[in-house]
Amino acid sequence: MPEIRPIKDLRNTTEISELCHKSKEPIFITKNGYGDLVIMSMETYERKLAKVDLYKKLAEAENQIENGEMLLDAESVFKDLREKHVKE
């Protein structure tokens, strides 16, 4: 369930900050009964950006598959990475 708070609650910055960190979700701020702002912790923001980036990359990969573009074999990619970065 989303957390919705009136804009006057922003006066208590400590409480809002703690709520953002505790809930790990965006907090929706209303003004005169209508949606106005969304606030969140930096951790939540970075997590949301990472998700968007992941979805973007997955969409690009699906487009490549549909267009028949050359795909890399996972085994050979991991083999090359091990040879390049793993020192025995």
C-alpha positions as a Python dict, from the first residue, in 0.01 Angstrom:
ca = {
    (1, 'M'): (0, 0, 0),
    (2, 'P'): (158, 332, -101),
    (3, 'E'): (238, 585, 170),
    (4, 'I'): (52, 912, 103),
    (5, 'R'): (117, 1221, 314),
    (6, 'P'): (0, 1583, 299),
    (7, 'I'): (260, 1844, 211),
    (8, 'K'): (246, 1991, 564),
    (9, 'D'): (414, 1670, 690),
    (10, 'L'): (733, 1781, 512),
    (11, 'R'): (789, 2026, 799),
    (12, 'N'): (903, 1731, 1010),
    (13, 'T'): (1204, 1637, 797),
    (14, 'T'): (1340, 1380, 1044),
    (15, 'E'): (1014, 1183, 1049),
    (16, 'I'): (981, 1190, 669),
    (17, 'S'): (1345, 1085, 625),
    (18, 'E'): (1302, 793, 866),
    (19, 'L'): (980, 691, 689),
    (20, 'C'): (1155, 693, 350),
    (21, 'H'): (1439, 475, 478),
    (22, 'K'): (1211, 241, 671),
    (23, 'S'): (956, 182, 397),
    (24, 'K'): (1213, 155, 114),
    (25, 'E'): (937, 281, -116),
    (26, 'P'): (848, 622, -260),
    (27, 'I'): (632, 848, -43),
    (28, 'F'): (358, 1036, -227),
    (29, 'I'): (298, 1396, -117),
    (30, 'T'): (-36, 1566, -175),
    (31, 'K'): (-118, 1935, -195),
    (32, 'N'): (-480, 2043, -153),
    (33, 'G'): (-583, 1679, -189),
    (34, 'Y'): (-405, 1621, -520),
    (35, 'G'): (-79, 1444, -599),
    (36, 'D'): (212, 1689, -604),
    (37, 'L'): (546, 1526, -521),
    (38, 'V'): (715, 1190, -475),
    (39, 'I'): (1009, 1156, -237),
    (40, 'M'): (1230, 859, -159),
    (41, 'S'): (1562, 765, -4),
    (42, 'M'): (1874, 763, -219),
    (43, 'E'): (1889, 384, -182),
    (44, 'T'): (1537, 348, -318),
    (45, 'Y'): (1609, 592, -601),
    (46, 'E'): (1923, 405, -705),
    (47, 'R'): (1738, 72, -689),
    (48, 'K'): (1462, 211, -912),
    (49, 'L'): (1719, 344, -1163),
    (50, 'A'): (1893, 6, -1170),
    (51, 'K'): (1560, -164, -1246),
    (52, 'V'): (1488, 77, -1530),
    (53, 'D'): (1835, 15, -1672),
    (54, 'L'): (1784, -362, -1649),
    (55, 'Y'): (1447, -342, -1827),
    (56, 'K'): (1603, -126, -2098),
    (57, 'K'): (1882, -380, -2154),
    (58, 'L'): (1635, -668, -2162),
    (59, 'A'): (1423, -485, -2421),
    (60, 'E'): (1733, -422, -2634),
    (61, 'A'): (1829, -790, -2610),
    (62, 'E'): (1479, -899, -2711),
    (63, 'N'): (1492, -663, -3010),
    (64, 'Q'): (1827, -810, -3113),
    (65, 'I'): (1683, -1161, -3097),
    (66, 'E'): (1375, -1062, -3299),
    (67, 'N'): (1594, -892, -3562),
    (68, 'G'): (1819, -1195, -3589),
    (69, 'E'): (2130, -1006, -3482),
    (70, 'M'): (2436, -1209, -3394),
    (71, 'L'): (2420, -1333, -3036),
    (72, 'L'): (2711, -1439, -2820),
    (73, 'D'): (2740, -1787, -2675),
    (74, 'A'): (2734, -1766, -2294),
    (75, 'E'): (2993, -2040, -2248),
    (76, 'S'): (3247, -1865, -2470),
    (77, 'V'): (3182, -1528, -2304),
    (78, 'F'): (3243, -1671, -1955),
    (79, 'K'): (3549, -1862, -2079),
    (80, 'D'): (3697, -1540, -2221),
    (81, 'L'): (3621, -1352, -1898),
    (82, 'R'): (3786, -1622, -1686),
    (83, 'E'): (4095, -1621, -1906),
    (84, 'K'): (4115, -1245, -1891),
    (85, 'H'): (4042, -1184, -1522),
    (86, 'V'): (4105, -1500, -1322),
    (87, 'K'): (4466, -1559, -1230),
    (88, 'E'): (4555, -1903, -1104),
}
